């Protein structure tokens, strides 16, 4: 019975170590993994290369533990034991070089300083890798023929590893005490992915002159990206606002600013007049927003406005159709006064002549 338990314990290590190695390899492909573990001991220009190289080695060993048997399988198990033994030495050196650096075992998740728990876990996994030497089956064969004994041993070992691992506690602590979004580190690549999957990006893409931002800056919980654009023959700045740490459903806002005058000529991202009660998430489609805002429409006011517009149009049309009657309706000049004045002048001339010739003789040129 004891020999069966020991044999089951040895066999369980193959799939367990393979899964841990593959998870560690996947985590080392992120950029956060380049500042911990082995990367602390190498020059800065080689940190990314060393981290990726370690991840590739772990991926090869994980696949070898799962798939290889015979001489190749034995070589993969031996190399795995050597890697875990070397990792203990590396962690000791990292702890001396930079006490605040993480082990980098699982990329960005392993940010806690190297302590006795991390060293104990590396030593235990090194011993587990040594226990697999001399086994005949491969990891996939152990998984295919799992017994209750294998399951029980695996459960106890996973619990033991969880007690030794600082990563679960770090994840829980970060979830319960999350730092403010304004201070949270968010990769630019994630922001770009959120932006390019948004409807606002697809609407403004024809206006932009390039696909790479000219300026990028942070303000609070938002990241802003400025692109050069051309709209109606005028140079414009297309400025996007993306909430940091947002998912693909997070709303993306944008404004188009005329470069010459500095005025905002268009804005995108808001399809409803209602104030947002919380940080913007996915906004409704324009048709859905219009349906929701239908109750805001005042039928009586709309009818009165339409009636006033029609009356104004009717009055204007009638004024344009009337003829110009100013010339025909002008009063005739009053000539009677002129006739009276002429008659009076003639009578005055006759009286003057009678006074000069009282006998009624005709005047002659000589006289």
Secondary structure by P-SEA (a helix, b strand, c coil): caaaaaaaaaaaaaaaaaaaaaaaaaaacccccccccccccccccaaaaaaaaaaaaaaaaaaaacccccaaaaaaaaaaaaaaaaaaaaaaaaaaaccccccccccccccccccaaaaaaaaaaaaaaaaaccccccaaaaaaaccaaaaaaaaaaaaaaaaacaaaaaaaaaaacccccccbbbbaaaaaaaaaacaaaaaaccccccccccbbbbcccbbbbbbbbccccbbbbbbbbbccccccccbbbbbbbccccccccccccccccccccccccccccaaaaaaaacccccaaaaaaaaaaaaaaaaaaaaaaacccccccccccccaaaaaaaaaaaaaaaaaaaaaaccccccccccc
